[in-house]
Amino acid sequence: MKNKRTFIILGAIGLVVFVLFWVVVLTLAVKFVRGLSADKVEAPVVEMTLCDEDSSGLCVVNFGTNSLNRMVINFLLPDEEYAAFYVKAKNRDTVGVYTCEVDKSDSTAARCTGLRTPLGETIDLEVYTTDGDTLIARGTFLVAALAIPTPISQPTVGPATATEEPVVTEVPYMTEEPFPTGEPSIDGESTPPPEGESTPPPEGESTPPPESSSPP
């Protein structure tokens, strides 16, 4: 009788343990399924478009290029707490990865840089979170125009060098004037007047009359 009673007690305990085991397994399974469903609801894949007045999610402002001939995609973020992301861009059979960074002066603007897409062709964009590599947005766009950056001239450091211009010194033309007739030359000898001209007398002296030749 004692062995039979012991067997019955052990069987009841085993049954209870078996039931509890499956209750725990079912509870964990339900929690896991609910967690997956919650993740899908919290991070839906958004269909991106070009930004307009009614845009509320992630949208594309425009396409441009930088000084290295790389394409730049400018995004408008829904809010300042938007998750960090990167972009996979597909054009024809080429897939490029674009690195993205938030603008320091505007925390709701971001720009992504990668391979340049030719004008007039479409580009398929997929946005992934850097933490978890989760797809959060996608969209197809026509690259109809590219904004070209305008170079900004920086002022030169140092006094009087930013607006310094070369100084042009004007040299007057040299004019040659003939020595006055009868004046001493450089070597100290007087220069005889040309033929047919007479030397003017010094001031205060009268000019002697010309000698008249009398007939013989």
Buried (B, 14 or more C-beta within 10 A) or exposed (E): EEEEEEEEEEEEEEEEEEEEEEEEEEEEEEEEEEEEEEEEEEBEEBEBBBBEEEBEBBBBBEBBBEEEEBBBBBBBBEEEEBBEBBBBBBBEEEEBEBEBEBEEEEEEBBBBBBBBBEEEEEBEBBBBBEEEEBBBBBBEBEBEEBEEEEEEEEEEEEEEEEEEEEEEEEEEEEEEEEEEBBEEEEEEEEBEEEEEEEEEEEEEEEEEEEEEEEEE
